[in-house]
Amino acid sequence: MYVSLLALVFLALWLSPLQRGVEREVLAACRGDLPACVSMTLDASPLQEILASRAPEDSAGWTSFHLKVRGRLNDGSSEVTPLVVRGYTAGMECSVFGQAKAAVIGFSNKQEPIILTTSGPFVVEDRTFEVGCPGCAVLLTRERYDTVAVLTTPAWDAALLGYSWAALRTYDDAGNLYLDTGGACIQIRPRQRFRRVDRKRCNEMVQVGDYTRPVPGLDFEPTEILYEVPGARYVLFLARGACT
C-alpha cells in the first residue's frame, strides 16, 4: 500500500499540465487591482507550431484557439502549457487570432512577455507566440542613428486596444516607453515589471521626421516616424499602422 501511494504521488508530480489537460485562458483585459498592466495584441508565426485545436466561430464572432506554449506559470519551471486565446474573428483578420489581446504586466530579464492567465502570471518563452509588436520602436543615437535598443510596443494598430497612438506619450534614454491609459501613466520597462509613475512623466515627445519630412541618414516608410525628447541623448524610431 505504501509503495502504491508513493507511486501515485510521484505520478501526479511528474505529469505536466499539458498531460493533465489543464487549460489556462489568457486574460484580455487588465484587472482593476493591478497598478501597472497594459493590454497588448497577440499573434503567432507559424501558428501550426503551437496550435492544438481551433473551435468553430461562435454566434458572436469569437473563436477559441487552444494552444501549446512553452513558458513558466507562477514562477514555476519551464514546460509546455495549454493556453486558450479568444479572438474576434468575424471582423478584420489583424493576426492569426483575428483580433486578440492579452493583459501584460512586464517582461522577464530575458525580455520574455509576462501575460496574465486564469491561473496567474505566465512568462512566454516560446518565440512563436508574439505579444505586442516587438521591434516596432527602436532607440537610436542622435548623430549616426545607430541602434541602442529594440523595444516592444503594445500593438501595430493602437485602435485594436481602444486608444489612439497619441496615448504612447514619450520615452527616455533607458529605453522605457510611457503610455497614458487615461487614468494613469504606465512605464513600459524592458526586462522588468511595468510600473505606474507620476502623470508628469507622460509629457509628449516631439515628431521630427517621417515619410513626408525625411531626415538625412534615415529611410522612412509611410508608417514610420522619428521622435525626440528635448534634452534626451537618444531619439525614437517608431513603426505603427492600421489593421485594414
N, C-alpha and C positions, 0 to 999 in steps of 0.2 A: 504493500500500500504506500509506504514511504517513497519507494522508487517511482511509482506511478505518479504521485503528486508532484514530485520533483521534476519529472519529465514534462508534465503539463505546464508547470511554471516556466520551465526553460523554453518550451514551445511558444508560449504567449509572449515572452520577451524577444524571441528570435524573429517572430513574424513581423514584417514591416507593415506600415499602414496600407500599402498597396496590396499586400497579400491578404490583409484582413478586410479589404474592401471599404475602408472608411474614407469618405469623401469630404473635403472641406470646400465650402463655397467661398469664392473670392468676393470680398465686400467692395461694392462700387462706390459707396459714399462714406465719408469720414464720420466717425462717431462724435457726438457733441461733447463727450468728456475728454477728448484728446486735444491738448493745447496746440499741437503742431502736426497737421496732416494735410496732404494735398491729393486730390484725385488726378490720376494720370491715365492716358489711353493705353490700350493693350493691343498687341499684335504678335504674330509668330511667323518665323520663316526658317525652314519649311514647317507648316502646320503638321504634316504627317508624322514628324518625328516625335511629337508629344500628344497627338490626338488618340484617345482611346475609343471614343464614340461621339456622335453628334445626334441630339434629339431632334425630332421634327419641329419646325417652327410652330409656336402656339398661336392661338387666335388673336393675340395682342401684338404679334410680330416679333416675339422674343424667342431666341434659340439657346439651349443649354449645351455647352461644349464640355465634355468630360475629358480631362487631360491627365497626363502622367509627367510631372515636372520634378526635376531634382532640386532639392533645397533643404533648408533647415527650419523646422517648425518649433517655435518657442525656445530657441537657442539649443535645440537638440542636435543629434548627429545628422550628417548628410545622408539623405535617402530619396528615392523616387516616391513622390507623394501624389495621391489622386486629388486633383483640384477641379472645381466646377466654375466655369466662367459663363455668365449670362450676357448675351449681346443682342442688341436690337438689330434684326436682320431684314426688316421689311422696308427699310429706307436705303440710304446711300451705303454702299459697301466700303467703309473707310478703312477696314482692315479685314483679315481673315475671320474675325469675330463680328463683322458688321460694325456696330458701334458699341464697344465695350470699354469699361474703365475699371480701375482699381484704386482703393484708398492706400496711399503710400505714406509711411512715416519716416523714411530716411533711406540711407544706403549703408551697407556694411563697409568695413575698412578695405574691402576689395571692390568697392563701388557696385555691389550687388543690391538691387532694389529690395526693400523690406515692405511687403504688402500685408494688408490685413485680411484674415480669413475668419470664418465662423469658429475656428479653433484657436485663434491667436495669430500673432505676427509670423510671417513666413518669409525667409530670406531666399530669394530666387537665384539659384546657382546656374540654372540652365540658360545658356545664351540664346537658345531658340525662342524662348518666351520673352518678348520685348515689352518693357514697361516704360511709358513715356516716349520721348523722342531723343534717344541717345545721339549725341553729336550734332544736335540742332543749335547748339550755342558753342562758340569757340572763343576763348580768351586769347588775345593777340598782343604782341608788343606794338608800341605806337610807331616806332621808326621803320622797322622792316617787316612788320606783320608776321613775325614768327609765332608759332603756336606755343602757348603757355599751358593751356588746359582745355580739354574737350569735355563739355558739360552736357547734362541731360535736362531738357525742358519738359514740362508736363504733357505737351502734345504738339503735333504738327499743326493742327487746327484747333485753336483755343475754344472755338464755338462749341465743339463737341463736349466741353467741360462746363459750358454755361457762362463763359465770360469772354471778353474781348482781349486782344493781345496787349492792350493798354494796362491790363492787370499785372503783367510782368514789368515791374516798375524800374528796377535797376539791378546793378551788380556791384561787386567790389573786387579788389585786387587778389583776394584769397580764392576767388572762383565761386563765391556764394551768389545765388540769384535771390531776388526779393519779390515775392508775389503778394499782391494786395487781394485778399479774399473777400473784401467788403467789410468784414468785421475784425480783421486782423492783418498784420504784416508777417508773413511766414518767410523765414530764411531757409532756402533750399541749399543744404550744405553737402558738398561732395564727401563721401566716406564717413558720414556722421548722420545721426538722427536730426531731423528738421527741428527748428525751434521758433517759437513766437517771439518777435522782437518789437521794440518801440516803433510805432507807426511812422515816426520821423525817418526811419531807415528806408521807407518806401517812397523816397523822393524820386522824381522822374529822371531817367537818363536822356541824353540828347542825341538825336539822329544826325549823323554826319556824312552818311554816304549810302547810296542804293543804286539800283539799275539805271535810274534816270540821272543820278548825280554821282558818277563814278569817282573813285579815289585812285590816284596813281599807285600801282603796285598790287591792286586787288581787282579780281574779276567778279562781277555780280550777275546772278540770275535774278529774274523778276521777283522771286520770293525771298531774297537775301537783303539784309540791312546791316549797316555798321553803326554802332552806338559808342558814345563816350560819356564818362562822368568827369566834369571839370576837376582837375587835380589828381585824377587816378593815374596810375602808372600804365595800365593796360586799357585796351578798347575791346568791345564785344561784337563779334560777328554772329548774327542771328539768322537762322533759316526758319521760315514759317510760311504757312499757306492755308488753303481751304480744301476741305474734302468735297469733291464735286463728282 
